[in-house]
Amino acid sequence: MVYPFGYKPLNFTIMFNFILGVLSVVALVFIGVLIFGMVKLFKLNSKVEGLENNFRFDIDNIQRRIDDERREIDIRISELVSYTDRRIDKSLDRKKD
């Protein structure tokens, strides 16, 4: 039998083995990409957790500073009120005399 262009038809088992080999390579590449993506996700997750912890630490520090400043403002306001009350009391005592 004469085949066009000198090609022989391939045997079914050879074709099946070739297709099975190609599918195996594709499956291995897919698994590799999947594992690579999972590793990247775990690294990204750990970075996000680190950023979240830093964010919480910064918020706590800012809240502490705000509380300290409020306390100091309250102390100054009470000192000013006390001073004003003393001055008013002194002026009232002078007017009584």
SENU-472863 format. One record per residue (C-alpha): z, y, x; residue number from 1. Coordinates in steps of 0.5 Angstrom, whole numbers, m for minus. Example, Ala and Ser with C-alpha at 12.3 -4.5 7.8 and 13.67 -1.06 7.14 Angstrom:
% SENU-472863
<<16,m9,25>,1>
<<14,m2,27>,2>
END
This chain:
% SENU-472863
<<0,0,0>,1>
<<m2,7,3>,2>
<<3,12,1>,3>
<<1,20,1>,4>
<<3,24,7>,5>
<<5,18,11>,6>
<<12,18,7>,7>
<<15,11,5>,8>
<<19,11,m2>,9>
<<27,11,0>,10>
<<31,5,m2>,11>
<<36,6,m8>,12>
<<42,4,m4>,13>
<<40,9,2>,14>
<<39,15,m3>,15>
<<45,13,m7>,16>
<<49,13,0>,17>
<<46,20,2>,18>
<<48,23,m5>,19>
<<55,20,m4>,20>
<<56,23,3>,21>
<<53,30,1>,22>
<<58,29,m5>,23>
<<64,27,0>,24>
<<62,33,5>,25>
<<62,38,m1>,26>
<<69,35,m4>,27>
<<72,36,3>,28>
<<70,43,4>,29>
<<72,44,m3>,30>
<<79,41,m1>,31>
<<79,45,5>,32>
<<78,52,2>,33>
<<83,50,m4>,34>
<<89,49,2>,35>
<<87,55,5>,36>
<<87,59,m1>,37>
<<94,56,m2>,38>
<<97,58,5>,39>
<<94,65,4>,40>
<<98,65,m3>,41>
<<104,63,0>,42>
<<104,68,5>,43>
<<102,73,1>,44>
<<108,71,m4>,45>
<<113,72,2>,46>
<<110,79,4>,47>
<<111,81,m3>,48>
<<118,78,m4>,49>
<<120,82,3>,50>
<<117,88,0>,51>
<<121,87,m6>,52>
<<127,86,m2>,53>
<<126,93,2>,54>
<<124,96,m5>,55>
<<131,94,m8>,56>
<<135,96,m1>,57>
<<132,103,m1>,58>
<<133,104,m9>,59>
<<140,102,m7>,60>
<<141,107,m2>,61>
<<138,113,m6>,62>
<<143,111,m11>,63>
<<149,111,m7>,64>
<<146,118,m4>,65>
<<145,121,m11>,66>
<<152,119,m13>,67>
<<155,122,m6>,68>
<<152,128,m8>,69>
<<154,128,m15>,70>
<<161,127,m13>,71>
<<161,133,m8>,72>
<<158,137,m13>,73>
<<163,136,m18>,74>
<<169,137,m13>,75>
<<165,144,m11>,76>
<<165,146,m18>,77>
<<172,144,m19>,78>
<<174,148,m13>,79>
<<170,154,m16>,80>
<<173,153,m23>,81>
<<180,153,m20>,82>
<<179,159,m15>,83>
<<176,163,m21>,84>
<<182,161,m25>,85>
<<187,163,m20>,86>
<<183,170,m19>,87>
<<183,171,m27>,88>
<<191,169,m27>,89>
<<192,174,m21>,90>
<<188,180,m24>,91>
<<192,178,m31>,92>
<<199,178,m28>,93>
<<197,185,m24>,94>
<<195,188,m31>,95>
<<202,186,m34>,96>
<<206,189,m29>,97>
END
